[in-house]
């Protein structure tokens, strides 16, 4: 008999059940029930965020070398302005998604 993982619809706990004919094997190995989904997803997010940060660091080092101090200062200022605008637009996106979600749910 082999183990099969399922996620309960009402909670995010992993439910294990025995199945005689179903065998599960994934890229994480044959026993994926040992790793909770929240931990696995958190690890993937952490790895992706770390990779993005490392690539961002390399990009800014290369741009600083290629542009020189004056041009890199202007570039850095434009990137800072872009970050400020992206924070405000992400707030608007979050509020719209929240309101629309409640409206579509009928509450």
N, C-alpha and C positions, 0 to 999 in steps of 0.2 A: 504494500500500500504506500502511496505517496501523499505528501501534503499539498494542499491547494490553498492559496491565500485569497481572501475576499475582504472587501471593506464594507462594514455595516453602513446602511444608508442613514441611520439616525445618529451615529457617532463615528468618529474616525479611528476606532479601534480595529485592529486586525483580528479577524475571526479565522481560526484554523479549523479545518474539517478534513476528515479522511475521505479519500476517493480511491476506489479500486482501479479504475481504468485511466484516470487523468493524471498526467505527469507534467510538471511545470519546470521549465529551466529557462532562465533569462541571462542577460549579460552580466548580472551580479552573482551568478552562481545558481545552483539548483535549489538552495534553501533561502528564498527571498523573504520568507515569513520571519526570519530572525531579525530583520531590519525594519523598524516601524516606518510607515510611509512619510510621516512628518520629518523624521530624522534623515531619511534618504533625500527628500526634496530640499531640506535645509542644507544638506551637504552639497547638492548640485548647485543651489543658489550661491553658497559660499564660494565654491570653486569658480563659478562664472563671474562673480563679483571680483574675486582676486585676480582672475585673468584680465578682466576689463581694467582694473586699476594698474596692473603691470603694463599693459599695452598703452594706457594713457600716459604713464610715466615715460616710457620709451618715446612715444610720439612727441611729448613736450621737450624732451632732451634733444631730439633730432631737430625739431623746429627752432629751438633756441640756438643750436649750432648753425643752422642754415640761414636764419634771418638776421642774426646779430642783435645787439642789445636794444637799439632804437625800434627796429621793426618788430622784434619779439614783444616789446612793451606794448606797442599798439595792438598786436595780435592778441596778447593776453587781456587787454582791456575789452576788446570786442567779445572774447570768449566769456568774460565775466558778465557783460551785459546780456549775452545770450542765456547764461545760467539764471540770471535774475528773471528774465522773461519766461523761461521754461518752468520755474517754480510757480509763478502766478498762473500760467496756463494749466499746470497739473492740478492746482487747487480747483480751478473751474471744471476740469474734466472729472475730478472726484465728486464734486457736488452734483454735477449733471448726472453722472452714473448712479449716485445714491438716490436722487429724486426720481429718475426714470425707473430704477429698479422697484421702488415702492409703488410707483404708478402702474407698472406692468403687473405687479403682484396683486393689485386690487386693494391695497390698504390705504 
